[in-house]
Amino acid sequence: MPGADAMTFRLLTTFIKILVASLLVGVALSSLSITPEQILKDLGLTPEQIVSYINRGFHWALPHIILGGLVTVPIWLVMYILRPPRGD
């Protein structure tokens, strides 16, 4: 599948661009003496609250993902099996 290599390459380059941009912004903020703790304090949050929100979001989303998968995966599988053959 030739399109998969191109898609993987685009995904990887996008990930690297985000990493480089994050590094540059982090360096700029650090040079201005801005720390993650200051930003969280200004927002009225603690690291423990952030972890709690992520945990609560994960525990909310996981059952919904499983429930949706129980419907969408069999439908996708039937459509995949019944589609006309390709000229690969």
mmCIF file as gemmi writes it, N, C-alpha and C atoms, coordinates in Angstrom:
data_model
loop_
_atom_site.group_PDB
_atom_site.id
_atom_site.type_symbol
_atom_site.label_atom_id
_atom_site.label_alt_id
_atom_site.label_comp_id
_atom_site.label_asym_id
_atom_site.label_entity_id
_atom_site.label_seq_id
_atom_site.pdbx_PDB_ins_code
_atom_site.Cartn_x
_atom_site.Cartn_y
_atom_site.Cartn_z
_atom_site.occupancy
_atom_site.B_iso_or_equiv
_atom_site.pdbx_formal_charge
_atom_site.auth_seq_id
_atom_site.auth_asym_id
_atom_site.pdbx_PDB_model_num
ATOM 1 N N . MET Axp A 1 ? 0.849 -1.178 0 1 0 ? 1 A 1
ATOM 2 C CA . MET Axp A 1 ? 0 0 0 1 0 ? 1 A 1
ATOM 3 C C . MET Axp A 1 ? 0.896 1.243 0 1 0 ? 1 A 1
ATOM 4 N N . PRO Axp A 2 ? 1.092 1.895 -1.146 1 0 ? 2 A 1
ATOM 5 C CA . PRO Axp A 2 ? 2.022 3.019 -1.221 1 0 ? 2 A 1
ATOM 6 C C . PRO Axp A 2 ? 1.562 4.244 -0.445 1 0 ? 2 A 1
ATOM 7 N N . GLY Axp A 3 ? 0.28 4.44 -0.284 1 0 ? 3 A 1
ATOM 8 C CA . GLY Axp A 3 ? -0.216 5.597 0.449 1 0 ? 3 A 1
ATOM 9 C C . GLY Axp A 3 ? 0.09 5.542 1.934 1 0 ? 3 A 1
ATOM 10 N N . ALA Axp A 4 ? 0.26 4.346 2.475 1 0 ? 4 A 1
ATOM 11 C CA . ALA Axp A 4 ? 0.523 4.197 3.9 1 0 ? 4 A 1
ATOM 12 C C . ALA Axp A 4 ? 1.882 4.77 4.27 1 0 ? 4 A 1
ATOM 13 N N . ASP Axp A 5 ? 2.883 4.577 3.395 1 0 ? 5 A 1
ATOM 14 C CA . ASP Axp A 5 ? 4.204 5.126 3.675 1 0 ? 5 A 1
ATOM 15 C C . ASP Axp A 5 ? 4.177 6.643 3.698 1 0 ? 5 A 1
ATOM 16 N N . ALA Axp A 6 ? 3.471 7.243 2.76 1 0 ? 6 A 1
ATOM 17 C CA . ALA Axp A 6 ? 3.375 8.696 2.711 1 0 ? 6 A 1
ATOM 18 C C . ALA Axp A 6 ? 2.628 9.232 3.93 1 0 ? 6 A 1
ATOM 19 N N . MET Axp A 7 ? 1.574 8.536 4.327 1 0 ? 7 A 1
ATOM 20 C CA . MET Axp A 7 ? 0.807 8.977 5.494 1 0 ? 7 A 1
ATOM 21 C C . MET Axp A 7 ? 1.649 8.865 6.765 1 0 ? 7 A 1
ATOM 22 N N . THR Axp A 8 ? 2.395 7.777 6.898 1 0 ? 8 A 1
ATOM 23 C CA . THR Axp A 8 ? 3.264 7.607 8.054 1 0 ? 8 A 1
ATOM 24 C C . THR Axp A 8 ? 4.332 8.684 8.082 1 0 ? 8 A 1
ATOM 25 N N . PHE Axp A 9 ? 4.897 8.991 6.93 1 0 ? 9 A 1
ATOM 26 C CA . PHE Axp A 9 ? 5.915 10.033 6.845 1 0 ? 9 A 1
ATOM 27 C C . PHE Axp A 9 ? 5.345 11.388 7.252 1 0 ? 9 A 1
ATOM 28 N N . ARG Axp A 10 ? 4.15 11.719 6.756 1 0 ? 10 A 1
ATOM 29 C CA . ARG Axp A 10 ? 3.516 12.995 7.125 1 0 ? 10 A 1
ATOM 30 C C . ARG Axp A 10 ? 3.228 13.062 8.613 1 0 ? 10 A 1
ATOM 31 N N . LEU Axp A 11 ? 2.75 11.955 9.166 1 0 ? 11 A 1
ATOM 32 C CA . LEU Axp A 11 ? 2.465 11.92 10.599 1 0 ? 11 A 1
ATOM 33 C C . LEU Axp A 11 ? 3.742 12.117 11.409 1 0 ? 11 A 1
ATOM 34 N N . LEU Axp A 12 ? 4.819 11.454 11.003 1 0 ? 12 A 1
ATOM 35 C CA . LEU Axp A 12 ? 6.094 11.571 11.701 1 0 ? 12 A 1
ATOM 36 C C . LEU Axp A 12 ? 6.657 12.981 11.594 1 0 ? 12 A 1
ATOM 37 N N . THR Axp A 13 ? 6.61 13.574 10.403 1 0 ? 13 A 1
ATOM 38 C CA . THR Axp A 13 ? 7.128 14.935 10.254 1 0 ? 13 A 1
ATOM 39 C C . THR Axp A 13 ? 6.287 15.938 11.038 1 0 ? 13 A 1
ATOM 40 N N . THR Axp A 14 ? 4.984 15.738 11.091 1 0 ? 14 A 1
ATOM 41 C CA . THR Axp A 14 ? 4.136 16.612 11.897 1 0 ? 14 A 1
ATOM 42 C C . THR Axp A 14 ? 4.494 16.496 13.37 1 0 ? 14 A 1
ATOM 43 N N . PHE Axp A 15 ? 4.718 15.278 13.837 1 0 ? 15 A 1
ATOM 44 C CA . PHE Axp A 15 ? 5.097 15.053 15.228 1 0 ? 15 A 1
ATOM 45 C C . PHE Axp A 15 ? 6.426 15.745 15.537 1 0 ? 15 A 1
ATOM 46 N N . ILE Axp A 16 ? 7.393 15.641 14.631 1 0 ? 16 A 1
ATOM 47 C CA . ILE Axp A 16 ? 8.694 16.287 14.84 1 0 ? 16 A 1
ATOM 48 C C . ILE Axp A 16 ? 8.542 17.806 14.842 1 0 ? 16 A 1
ATOM 49 N N . LYS Axp A 17 ? 7.712 18.35 13.959 1 0 ? 17 A 1
ATOM 50 C CA . LYS Axp A 17 ? 7.478 19.8 13.934 1 0 ? 17 A 1
ATOM 51 C C . LYS Axp A 17 ? 6.872 20.283 15.25 1 0 ? 17 A 1
ATOM 52 N N . ILE Axp A 18 ? 5.93 19.521 15.791 1 0 ? 18 A 1
ATOM 53 C CA . ILE Axp A 18 ? 5.319 19.895 17.066 1 0 ? 18 A 1
ATOM 54 C C . ILE Axp A 18 ? 6.362 19.852 18.185 1 0 ? 18 A 1
ATOM 55 N N . LEU Axp A 19 ? 7.225 18.826 18.173 1 0 ? 19 A 1
ATOM 56 C CA . LEU Axp A 19 ? 8.282 18.732 19.177 1 0 ? 19 A 1
ATOM 57 C C . LEU Axp A 19 ? 9.236 19.923 19.102 1 0 ? 19 A 1
ATOM 58 N N . VAL Axp A 20 ? 9.652 20.288 17.889 1 0 ? 20 A 1
ATOM 59 C CA . VAL Axp A 20 ? 10.576 21.41 17.719 1 0 ? 20 A 1
ATOM 60 C C . VAL Axp A 20 ? 9.906 22.716 18.144 1 0 ? 20 A 1
ATOM 61 N N . ALA Axp A 21 ? 8.654 22.925 17.742 1 0 ? 21 A 1
ATOM 62 C CA . ALA Axp A 21 ? 7.939 24.14 18.135 1 0 ? 21 A 1
ATOM 63 C C . ALA Axp A 21 ? 7.788 24.201 19.652 1 0 ? 21 A 1
ATOM 64 N N . SER Axp A 22 ? 7.481 23.09 20.279 1 0 ? 22 A 1
ATOM 65 C CA . SER Axp A 22 ? 7.346 23.056 21.739 1 0 ? 22 A 1
ATOM 66 C C . SER Axp A 22 ? 8.673 23.376 22.414 1 0 ? 22 A 1
ATOM 67 N N . LEU Axp A 23 ? 9.752 22.85 21.877 1 0 ? 23 A 1
ATOM 68 C CA . LEU Axp A 23 ? 11.073 23.134 22.429 1 0 ? 23 A 1
ATOM 69 C C . LEU Axp A 23 ? 11.391 24.617 22.325 1 0 ? 23 A 1
ATOM 70 N N . LEU Axp A 24 ? 11.129 25.214 21.165 1 0 ? 24 A 1
ATOM 71 C CA . LEU Axp A 24 ? 11.42 26.637 20.975 1 0 ? 24 A 1
ATOM 72 C C . LEU Axp A 24 ? 10.579 27.517 21.904 1 0 ? 24 A 1
ATOM 73 N N . VAL Axp A 25 ? 9.301 27.19 22.03 1 0 ? 25 A 1
ATOM 74 C CA . VAL Axp A 25 ? 8.439 27.963 22.932 1 0 ? 25 A 1
ATOM 75 C C . VAL Axp A 25 ? 8.892 27.774 24.375 1 0 ? 25 A 1
ATOM 76 N N . GLY Axp A 26 ? 9.276 26.55 24.739 1 0 ? 26 A 1
ATOM 77 C CA . GLY Axp A 26 ? 9.775 26.299 26.089 1 0 ? 26 A 1
ATOM 78 C C . GLY Axp A 26 ? 11.031 27.085 26.393 1 0 ? 26 A 1
ATOM 79 N N . VAL Axp A 27 ? 11.947 27.154 25.435 1 0 ? 27 A 1
ATOM 80 C CA . VAL Axp A 27 ? 13.177 27.931 25.62 1 0 ? 27 A 1
ATOM 81 C C . VAL Axp A 27 ? 12.842 29.412 25.769 1 0 ? 27 A 1
ATOM 82 N N . ALA Axp A 28 ? 11.934 29.92 24.94 1 0 ? 28 A 1
ATOM 83 C CA . ALA Axp A 28 ? 11.553 31.328 25.017 1 0 ? 28 A 1
ATOM 84 C C . ALA Axp A 28 ? 10.911 31.649 26.369 1 0 ? 28 A 1
ATOM 85 N N . LEU Axp A 29 ? 10.001 30.791 26.816 1 0 ? 29 A 1
ATOM 86 C CA . LEU Axp A 29 ? 9.36 31.035 28.116 1 0 ? 29 A 1
ATOM 87 C C . LEU Axp A 29 ? 10.369 30.926 29.253 1 0 ? 29 A 1
ATOM 88 N N . SER Axp A 30 ? 11.272 29.987 29.155 1 0 ? 30 A 1
ATOM 89 C CA . SER Axp A 30 ? 12.296 29.829 30.178 1 0 ? 30 A 1
ATOM 90 C C . SER Axp A 30 ? 13.199 31.059 30.242 1 0 ? 30 A 1
ATOM 91 N N . SER Axp A 31 ? 13.524 31.629 29.087 1 0 ? 31 A 1
ATOM 92 C CA . SER Axp A 31 ? 14.363 32.828 29.073 1 0 ? 31 A 1
ATOM 93 C C . SER Axp A 31 ? 13.636 34.02 29.689 1 0 ? 31 A 1
ATOM 94 N N . LEU Axp A 32 ? 12.323 33.968 29.707 1 0 ? 32 A 1
ATOM 95 C CA . LEU Axp A 32 ? 11.528 35.016 30.363 1 0 ? 32 A 1
ATOM 96 C C . LEU Axp A 32 ? 11.232 34.674 31.819 1 0 ? 32 A 1
ATOM 97 N N . SER Axp A 33 ? 11.865 33.613 32.328 1 0 ? 33 A 1
ATOM 98 C CA . SER Axp A 33 ? 11.699 33.139 33.708 1 0 ? 33 A 1
ATOM 99 C C . SER Axp A 33 ? 10.265 32.726 34.018 1 0 ? 33 A 1
ATOM 100 N N . ILE Axp A 34 ? 9.602 32.149 33.037 1 0 ? 34 A 1
ATOM 101 C CA . ILE Axp A 34 ? 8.242 31.638 33.239 1 0 ? 34 A 1
ATOM 102 C C . ILE Axp A 34 ? 8.339 30.133 33.415 1 0 ? 34 A 1
ATOM 103 N N . THR Axp A 35 ? 7.753 29.638 34.491 1 0 ? 35 A 1
ATOM 104 C CA . THR Axp A 35 ? 7.822 28.205 34.793 1 0 ? 35 A 1
ATOM 105 C C . THR Axp A 35 ? 6.437 27.578 34.675 1 0 ? 35 A 1
ATOM 106 N N . PRO Axp A 36 ? 6.385 26.26 34.502 1 0 ? 36 A 1
ATOM 107 C CA . PRO Axp A 36 ? 5.084 25.585 34.463 1 0 ? 36 A 1
ATOM 108 C C . PRO Axp A 36 ? 4.292 25.795 35.761 1 0 ? 36 A 1
ATOM 109 N N . GLU Axp A 37 ? 5.007 25.834 36.881 1 0 ? 37 A 1
ATOM 110 C CA . GLU Axp A 37 ? 4.328 26.045 38.167 1 0 ? 37 A 1
ATOM 111 C C . GLU Axp A 37 ? 3.636 27.406 38.208 1 0 ? 37 A 1
ATOM 112 N N . GLN Axp A 38 ? 4.288 28.439 37.645 1 0 ? 38 A 1
ATOM 113 C CA . GLN Axp A 38 ? 3.685 29.771 37.608 1 0 ? 38 A 1
ATOM 114 C C . GLN Axp A 38 ? 2.425 29.78 36.749 1 0 ? 38 A 1
ATOM 115 N N . ILE Axp A 39 ? 2.498 29.124 35.614 1 0 ? 39 A 1
ATOM 116 C CA . ILE Axp A 39 ? 1.341 29.097 34.714 1 0 ? 39 A 1
ATOM 117 C C . ILE Axp A 39 ? 0.174 28.377 35.387 1 0 ? 39 A 1
ATOM 118 N N . LEU Axp A 40 ? 0.45 27.236 36.02 1 0 ? 40 A 1
ATOM 119 C CA . LEU Axp A 40 ? -0.609 26.512 36.715 1 0 ? 40 A 1
ATOM 120 C C . LEU Axp A 40 ? -1.177 27.348 37.86 1 0 ? 40 A 1
ATOM 121 N N . LYS Axp A 41 ? -0.3 28.034 38.593 1 0 ? 41 A 1
ATOM 122 C CA . LYS Axp A 41 ? -0.761 28.874 39.714 1 0 ? 41 A 1
ATOM 123 C C . LYS Axp A 41 ? -1.657 30.005 39.204 1 0 ? 41 A 1
ATOM 124 N N . ASP Axp A 42 ? -1.265 30.607 38.085 1 0 ? 42 A 1
ATOM 125 C CA . ASP Axp A 42 ? -2.08 31.682 37.5 1 0 ? 42 A 1
ATOM 126 C C . ASP Axp A 42 ? -3.443 31.166 37.043 1 0 ? 42 A 1
ATOM 127 N N . LEU Axp A 43 ? -3.485 29.912 36.626 1 0 ? 43 A 1
ATOM 128 C CA . LEU Axp A 43 ? -4.75 29.313 36.208 1 0 ? 43 A 1
ATOM 129 C C . LEU Axp A 43 ? -5.555 28.772 37.388 1 0 ? 43 A 1
ATOM 130 N N . GLY Axp A 44 ? -4.958 28.773 38.57 1 0 ? 44 A 1
ATOM 131 C CA . GLY Axp A 44 ? -5.638 28.267 39.757 1 0 ? 44 A 1
ATOM 132 C C . GLY Axp A 44 ? -5.668 26.753 39.82 1 0 ? 44 A 1
ATOM 133 N N . LEU Axp A 45 ? -4.656 26.124 39.254 1 0 ? 45 A 1
ATOM 134 C CA . LEU Axp A 45 ? -4.604 24.664 39.218 1 0 ? 45 A 1
ATOM 135 C C . LEU Axp A 45 ? -3.335 24.157 39.895 1 0 ? 45 A 1
ATOM 136 N N . THR Axp A 46 ? -3.386 22.903 40.306 1 0 ? 46 A 1
ATOM 137 C CA . THR Axp A 46 ? -2.208 22.226 40.828 1 0 ? 46 A 1
ATOM 138 C C . THR Axp A 46 ? -1.91 21.031 39.926 1 0 ? 46 A 1
ATOM 139 N N . PRO Axp A 47 ? -0.682 20.522 39.973 1 0 ? 47 A 1
ATOM 140 C CA . PRO Axp A 47 ? -0.389 19.326 39.174 1 0 ? 47 A 1
ATOM 141 C C . PRO Axp A 47 ? -1.296 18.148 39.539 1 0 ? 47 A 1
ATOM 142 N N . GLU Axp A 48 ? -1.656 18.043 40.8 1 0 ? 48 A 1
ATOM 143 C CA . GLU Axp A 48 ? -2.542 16.964 41.226 1 0 ? 48 A 1
ATOM 144 C C . GLU Axp A 48 ? -3.917 17.097 40.594 1 0 ? 48 A 1
ATOM 145 N N . GLN Axp A 49 ? -4.41 18.332 40.465 1 0 ? 49 A 1
ATOM 146 C CA . GLN Axp A 49 ? -5.704 18.549 39.821 1 0 ? 49 A 1
ATOM 147 C C . GLN Axp A 49 ? -5.649 18.175 38.342 1 0 ? 49 A 1
ATOM 148 N N . ILE Axp A 50 ? -4.545 18.507 37.68 1 0 ? 50 A 1
ATOM 149 C CA . ILE Axp A 50 ? -4.392 18.169 36.27 1 0 ? 50 A 1
ATOM 150 C C . ILE Axp A 50 ? -4.442 16.646 36.095 1 0 ? 50 A 1
ATOM 151 N N . VAL Axp A 51 ? -3.697 15.923 36.936 1 0 ? 51 A 1
ATOM 152 C CA . VAL Axp A 51 ? -3.705 14.464 36.878 1 0 ? 51 A 1
ATOM 153 C C . VAL Axp A 51 ? -5.104 13.927 37.152 1 0 ? 51 A 1
ATOM 154 N N . SER Axp A 52 ? -5.795 14.528 38.107 1 0 ? 52 A 1
ATOM 155 C CA . SER Axp A 52 ? -7.161 14.103 38.434 1 0 ? 52 A 1
ATOM 156 C C . SER Axp A 52 ? -8.101 14.319 37.251 1 0 ? 52 A 1
ATOM 157 N N . TYR Axp A 53 ? -7.988 15.468 36.577 1 0 ? 53 A 1
ATOM 158 C CA . TYR Axp A 53 ? -8.843 15.747 35.416 1 0 ? 53 A 1
ATOM 159 C C . TYR Axp A 53 ? -8.557 14.758 34.281 1 0 ? 53 A 1
ATOM 160 N N . ILE Axp A 54 ? -7.287 14.461 34.047 1 0 ? 54 A 1
ATOM 161 C CA . ILE Axp A 54 ? -6.93 13.504 33.004 1 0 ? 54 A 1
ATOM 162 C C . ILE Axp A 54 ? -7.482 12.124 33.35 1 0 ? 54 A 1
ATOM 163 N N . ASN Axp A 55 ? -7.334 11.74 34.616 1 0 ? 55 A 1
ATOM 164 C CA . ASN Axp A 55 ? -7.823 10.445 35.075 1 0 ? 55 A 1
ATOM 165 C C . ASN Axp A 55 ? -9.347 10.343 34.927 1 0 ? 55 A 1
ATOM 166 N N . ARG Axp A 56 ? -10.046 11.39 35.348 1 0 ? 56 A 1
ATOM 167 C CA . ARG Axp A 56 ? -11.508 11.402 35.231 1 0 ? 56 A 1
ATOM 168 C C . ARG Axp A 56 ? -11.934 11.365 33.775 1 0 ? 56 A 1
ATOM 169 N N . GLY Axp A 57 ? -11.232 12.102 32.91 1 0 ? 57 A 1
ATOM 170 C CA . GLY Axp A 57 ? -11.563 12.099 31.487 1 0 ? 57 A 1
ATOM 171 C C . GLY Axp A 57 ? -11.343 10.731 30.863 1 0 ? 57 A 1
ATOM 172 N N . PHE Axp A 58 ? -10.25 10.068 31.243 1 0 ? 58 A 1
ATOM 173 C CA . PHE Axp A 58 ? -9.965 8.735 30.734 1 0 ? 58 A 1
ATOM 174 C C . PHE Axp A 58 ? -11.043 7.753 31.175 1 0 ? 58 A 1
ATOM 175 N N . HIS Axp A 59 ? -11.409 7.814 32.455 1 0 ? 59 A 1
ATOM 176 C CA . HIS Axp A 59 ? -12.42 6.888 32.971 1 0 ? 59 A 1
ATOM 177 C C . HIS Axp A 59 ? -13.812 7.178 32.401 1 0 ? 59 A 1
ATOM 178 N N . TRP Axp A 60 ? -14.056 8.409 31.987 1 0 ? 60 A 1
ATOM 179 C CA . TRP Axp A 60 ? -15.318 8.724 31.326 1 0 ? 60 A 1
ATOM 180 C C . TRP Axp A 60 ? -15.292 8.221 29.877 1 0 ? 60 A 1
ATOM 181 N N . ALA Axp A 61 ? -14.172 8.435 29.177 1 0 ? 61 A 1
ATOM 182 C CA . ALA Axp A 61 ? -14.114 8.147 27.744 1 0 ? 61 A 1
ATOM 183 C C . ALA Axp A 61 ? -14.005 6.659 27.441 1 0 ? 61 A 1
ATOM 184 N N . LEU Axp A 62 ? -13.284 5.902 28.247 1 0 ? 62 A 1
ATOM 185 C CA . LEU Axp A 62 ? -13.031 4.5 27.935 1 0 ? 62 A 1
ATOM 186 C C . LEU Axp A 62 ? -14.307 3.677 27.746 1 0 ? 62 A 1
ATOM 187 N N . PRO Axp A 63 ? -15.298 3.747 28.649 1 0 ? 63 A 1
ATOM 188 C CA . PRO Axp A 63 ? -16.521 2.97 28.411 1 0 ? 63 A 1
ATOM 189 C C . PRO Axp A 63 ? -17.259 3.394 27.137 1 0 ? 63 A 1
ATOM 190 N N . HIS Axp A 64 ? -17.215 4.693 26.818 1 0 ? 64 A 1
ATOM 191 C CA . HIS Axp A 64 ? -17.874 5.167 25.607 1 0 ? 64 A 1
ATOM 192 C C . HIS Axp A 64 ? -17.161 4.667 24.356 1 0 ? 64 A 1
ATOM 193 N N . ILE Axp A 65 ? -15.838 4.62 24.402 1 0 ? 65 A 1
ATOM 194 C CA . ILE Axp A 65 ? -15.075 4.105 23.26 1 0 ? 65 A 1
ATOM 195 C C . ILE Axp A 65 ? -15.372 2.62 23.056 1 0 ? 65 A 1
ATOM 196 N N . ILE Axp A 66 ? -15.411 1.871 24.141 1 0 ? 66 A 1
ATOM 197 C CA . ILE Axp A 66 ? -15.703 0.435 24.04 1 0 ? 66 A 1
ATOM 198 C C . ILE Axp A 66 ? -17.115 0.219 23.501 1 0 ? 66 A 1
ATOM 199 N N . LEU Axp A 67 ? -18.075 0.961 24.01 1 0 ? 67 A 1
ATOM 200 C CA . LEU Axp A 67 ? -19.454 0.831 23.548 1 0 ? 67 A 1
ATOM 201 C C . LEU Axp A 67 ? -19.573 1.169 22.064 1 0 ? 67 A 1
ATOM 202 N N . GLY Axp A 68 ? -18.944 2.259 21.648 1 0 ? 68 A 1
ATOM 203 C CA . GLY Axp A 68 ? -18.977 2.624 20.234 1 0 ? 68 A 1
ATOM 204 C C . GLY Axp A 68 ? -18.285 1.604 19.369 1 0 ? 68 A 1
ATOM 205 N N . GLY Axp A 69 ? -17.193 1.036 19.874 1 0 ? 69 A 1
ATOM 206 C CA . GLY Axp A 69 ? -16.469 0.014 19.123 1 0 ? 69 A 1
ATOM 207 C C . GLY Axp A 69 ? -17.28 -1.253 18.931 1 0 ? 69 A 1
ATOM 208 N N . LEU Axp A 70 ? -18.12 -1.567 19.909 1 0 ? 70 A 1
ATOM 209 C CA . LEU Axp A 70 ? -18.966 -2.753 19.786 1 0 ? 70 A 1
ATOM 210 C C . LEU Axp A 70 ? -19.962 -2.624 18.637 1 0 ? 70 A 1
ATOM 211 N N . VAL Axp A 71 ? -20.248 -1.401 18.241 1 0 ? 71 A 1
ATOM 212 C CA . VAL Axp A 71 ? -21.162 -1.172 17.119 1 0 ? 71 A 1
ATOM 213 C C . VAL Axp A 71 ? -20.382 -0.937 15.82 1 0 ? 71 A 1
ATOM 214 N N . THR Axp A 72 ? -19.378 -0.058 15.872 1 0 ? 72 A 1
ATOM 215 C CA . THR Axp A 72 ? -18.719 0.343 14.628 1 0 ? 72 A 1
ATOM 216 C C . THR Axp A 72 ? -17.783 -0.712 14.057 1 0 ? 72 A 1
ATOM 217 N N . VAL Axp A 73 ? -17.084 -1.453 14.894 1 0 ? 73 A 1
ATOM 218 C CA . VAL Axp A 73 ? -16.141 -2.451 14.373 1 0 ? 73 A 1
ATOM 219 C C . VAL Axp A 73 ? -16.851 -3.558 13.588 1 0 ? 73 A 1
ATOM 220 N N . PRO Axp A 74 ? -17.939 -4.143 14.093 1 0 ? 74 A 1
ATOM 221 C CA . PRO Axp A 74 ? -18.625 -5.155 13.266 1 0 ? 74 A 1
ATOM 222 C C . PRO Axp A 74 ? -19.184 -4.586 11.965 1 0 ? 74 A 1
ATOM 223 N N . ILE Axp A 75 ? -19.704 -3.362 11.999 1 0 ? 75 A 1
ATOM 224 C CA . ILE Axp A 75 ? -20.211 -2.749 10.762 1 0 ? 75 A 1
ATOM 225 C C . ILE Axp A 75 ? -19.071 -2.561 9.771 1 0 ? 75 A 1
ATOM 226 N N . TRP Axp A 76 ? -17.938 -2.042 10.242 1 0 ? 76 A 1
ATOM 227 C CA . TRP Axp A 76 ? -16.778 -1.856 9.368 1 0 ? 76 A 1
ATOM 228 C C . TRP Axp A 76 ? -16.315 -3.201 8.812 1 0 ? 76 A 1
ATOM 229 N N . LEU Axp A 77 ? -16.278 -4.224 9.649 1 0 ? 77 A 1
ATOM 230 C CA . LEU Axp A 77 ? -15.819 -5.543 9.214 1 0 ? 77 A 1
ATOM 231 C C . LEU Axp A 77 ? -16.715 -6.104 8.109 1 0 ? 77 A 1
ATOM 232 N N . VAL Axp A 78 ? -18.032 -5.989 8.258 1 0 ? 78 A 1
ATOM 233 C CA . VAL Axp A 78 ? -18.959 -6.469 7.232 1 0 ? 78 A 1
ATOM 234 C C . VAL Axp A 78 ? -18.764 -5.677 5.939 1 0 ? 78 A 1
ATOM 235 N N . MET Axp A 79 ? -18.629 -4.36 6.052 1 0 ? 79 A 1
ATOM 236 C CA . MET Axp A 79 ? -18.423 -3.543 4.852 1 0 ? 79 A 1
ATOM 237 C C . MET Axp A 79 ? -17.104 -3.894 4.175 1 0 ? 79 A 1
ATOM 238 N N . TYR Axp A 80 ? -16.065 -4.171 4.95 1 0 ? 80 A 1
ATOM 239 C CA . TYR Axp A 80 ? -14.754 -4.531 4.403 1 0 ? 80 A 1
ATOM 240 C C . TYR Axp A 80 ? -14.818 -5.877 3.675 1 0 ? 80 A 1
ATOM 241 N N . ILE Axp A 81 ? -15.515 -6.821 4.262 1 0 ? 81 A 1
ATOM 242 C CA . ILE Axp A 81 ? -15.632 -8.14 3.652 1 0 ? 81 A 1
ATOM 243 C C . ILE Axp A 81 ? -16.469 -8.093 2.377 1 0 ? 81 A 1
ATOM 244 N N . LEU Axp A 82 ? -17.511 -7.289 2.356 1 0 ? 82 A 1
ATOM 245 C CA . LEU Axp A 82 ? -18.438 -7.264 1.226 1 0 ? 82 A 1
ATOM 246 C C . LEU Axp A 82 ? -18.067 -6.286 0.117 1 0 ? 82 A 1
ATOM 247 N N . ARG Axp A 83 ? -17.018 -5.518 0.29 1 0 ? 83 A 1
ATOM 248 C CA . ARG Axp A 83 ? -16.665 -4.546 -0.755 1 0 ? 83 A 1
ATOM 249 C C . ARG Axp A 83 ? -16.138 -5.255 -1.984 1 0 ? 83 A 1
ATOM 250 N N . PRO Axp A 84 ? -16.312 -4.629 -3.138 1 0 ? 84 A 1
ATOM 251 C CA . PRO Axp A 84 ? -15.824 -5.267 -4.365 1 0 ? 84 A 1
ATOM 252 C C . PRO Axp A 84 ? -14.297 -5.359 -4.359 1 0 ? 84 A 1
ATOM 253 N N . PRO Axp A 85 ? -13.754 -6.371 -5.019 1 0 ? 85 A 1
ATOM 254 C CA . PRO Axp A 85 ? -12.295 -6.532 -5.043 1 0 ? 85 A 1
ATOM 255 C C . PRO Axp A 85 ? -11.631 -5.367 -5.786 1 0 ? 85 A 1
ATOM 256 N N . ARG Axp A 86 ? -10.434 -5.033 -5.332 1 0 ? 86 A 1
ATOM 257 C CA . ARG Axp A 86 ? -9.654 -3.952 -5.972 1 0 ? 86 A 1
ATOM 258 C C . ARG Axp A 86 ? -8.717 -4.544 -7.001 1 0 ? 86 A 1
ATOM 259 N N . GLY Axp A 87 ? -8.276 -3.702 -7.883 1 0 ? 87 A 1
ATOM 260 C CA . GLY Axp A 87 ? -7.311 -4.14 -8.893 1 0 ? 87 A 1
ATOM 261 C C . GLY Axp A 87 ? -5.877 -3.883 -8.445 1 0 ? 87 A 1
ATOM 262 N N . ASP Axp A 88 ? -5.489 -4.316 -7.253 1 0 ? 88 A 1
ATOM 263 C CA . ASP Axp A 88 ? -4.128 -4.062 -6.724 1 0 ? 88 A 1
ATOM 264 C C . ASP Axp A 88 ? -3.111 -4.826 -7.453 1 0 ? 88 A 1
